Amino acid sequence: MTETSLEDVERSLDRAADLETEEAVSVLRTARQDIEDLGSNPDVDETRRRELEERLDQRIREIKERDAYDSGLGAAMNPEDGDAP
């Protein structure tokens, strides 16, 4: 089996932007594990690996926050104009 490269992880990160929430999080978590596994490879640019790792973590947080907002938490925090006195 061929080891995942930083480019593969970056492609997964980009692809997740076009997916539904659950699938995007799944793809990103897999990519996150791949990036962790690359940490033990001496041929991998560690600075670039860490930057990708941070981007993955940020994207996962963004998706989870968006999902929480879309599921009604945001609506509770921002009542519609029709509900205002």
Secondary structure, DSSP 4 states (H G I P E B T S, - for coil): -PPPPHHHHHHHHHHHTTS-HHHHHHHHHHHHHHHHHGGG-TTS-HHHHHHHHHHHHHHHHHHHHHHHIIIIIHHHHS--GGG--
